[in-house]
């Protein structure tokens, strides 16, 4: 069970990191936010397939916390991704957060 949690968390970190590292390349293109959003949608789908146990299309707090061994880290990260503070991370929230991170990286 611990290996599954670690692999889901590792997959999420790898996906986010790859999106952020592509920021330089995307900044050279005419519509970097659109390209970043497209990559983020793809990443969210891959993450959701791994962690969305009830298949409702969003990541609940319980599903998110199951990826972490350290609850305090899970709480901090969840607060950053659940933009609406409704208890779920939706594709829209995930994409918005990734695009915002990408914008900050380009500054």
C-alpha positions as CSV (number, residue, x, y, z in Angstrom):
1,X,0.0,0.0,0.0
2,X,2.8,2.4,0.9
3,X,4.4,1.8,-2.5
4,X,1.1,2.8,-4.3
5,X,0.9,6.0,-2.4
6,X,4.4,6.9,-3.1
7,X,4.1,6.1,-6.8
8,X,0.9,8.2,-7.2
9,X,2.6,11.1,-5.4
10,X,5.8,10.6,-7.4
11,X,3.8,10.6,-10.7
12,X,2.1,13.8,-9.7
13,X,5.4,15.5,-8.9
14,X,6.9,14.3,-12.2
15,X,4.0,15.6,-14.2
16,X,4.0,19.0,-12.5
17,X,7.7,19.2,-12.8
18,X,7.7,18.4,-16.5
19,X,5.0,21.1,-17.1
20,X,7.0,23.7,-15.1
21,X,10.3,22.8,-16.8
22,X,8.7,23.3,-20.2
23,X,7.9,26.9,-19.2
24,X,11.0,28.2,-21.0
25,X,10.1,26.5,-24.3
26,X,6.4,27.5,-24.0
27,X,7.4,31.1,-23.3
28,X,8.9,31.2,-26.8
29,X,5.6,30.3,-28.4
30,X,2.8,32.7,-29.3
31,X,0.3,31.4,-26.7
32,X,2.2,29.9,-23.7
33,X,-0.8,29.9,-21.4
34,X,-2.9,27.9,-23.9
35,X,-0.1,25.4,-24.3
36,X,0.5,25.2,-20.6
37,X,-3.3,24.7,-20.0
38,X,-3.3,21.9,-22.6
39,X,-0.4,20.1,-20.9
40,X,-2.0,20.6,-17.5
41,X,-5.3,19.0,-18.7
42,X,-3.4,16.0,-19.9
43,X,-1.5,15.8,-16.5
44,X,-4.7,16.1,-14.5
45,X,-6.2,13.3,-16.5
46,X,-3.2,11.0,-15.7
47,X,-3.3,12.0,-12.0
48,X,-7.0,11.5,-11.8
49,X,-6.9,8.0,-13.3
50,X,-4.5,7.1,-10.5
51,X,-6.2,8.6,-7.5
52,X,-9.9,9.2,-8.3
53,X,-11.2,6.1,-6.7
54,X,-14.9,6.9,-7.0
55,X,-14.5,8.0,-10.6
56,X,-16.4,11.3,-10.1
57,X,-13.9,13.3,-12.2
58,X,-12.4,15.2,-9.4
59,X,-9.9,14.6,-6.6
60,X,-11.4,14.6,-3.1
61,X,-9.5,15.6,0.0
62,X,-9.4,11.9,1.1
63,X,-8.1,10.8,-2.3
64,X,-5.5,13.4,-2.3
65,X,-4.3,12.7,1.3
66,X,-4.0,9.0,0.4
67,X,-1.0,9.9,-1.8
68,X,1.0,11.2,1.2
69,X,2.6,9.6,4.2
70,X,3.0,13.0,6.0
71,X,-0.4,14.5,6.7
72,X,0.9,18.0,7.3
73,X,2.5,18.1,3.9
74,X,-0.7,16.8,2.4
75,X,-2.7,19.5,4.1
76,X,-0.4,22.3,2.9
77,X,-0.3,21.0,-0.7
78,X,-4.1,20.4,-0.8
79,X,-4.8,23.9,0.3
80,X,-2.7,25.2,-2.6
81,X,-4.5,23.1,-5.2
82,X,-8.1,23.3,-3.9
83,X,-8.6,26.9,-5.2
84,X,-12.4,27.0,-4.5
85,X,-11.9,25.5,-1.0
86,X,-14.9,23.2,-1.6
87,X,-13.1,19.9,-0.7
88,X,-12.3,18.8,-4.3
89,X,-9.6,19.5,-6.9
90,X,-11.2,19.8,-10.3
91,X,-9.6,19.9,-13.7
92,X,-10.3,23.6,-13.9
93,X,-8.6,24.3,-10.6
94,X,-5.6,22.2,-11.4
95,X,-5.2,23.9,-14.8
96,X,-5.5,27.3,-13.3
97,X,-3.0,26.6,-10.6
98,X,-0.5,25.2,-13.1
99,X,-0.9,28.2,-15.5
100,X,-0.4,30.6,-12.6
101,X,2.7,28.8,-11.5
102,X,4.0,28.9,-15.1
103,X,3.3,32.7,-15.3
104,X,5.3,33.2,-12.0
105,X,8.2,31.2,-13.4
106,X,8.4,33.3,-16.5
107,X,8.6,36.6,-14.6
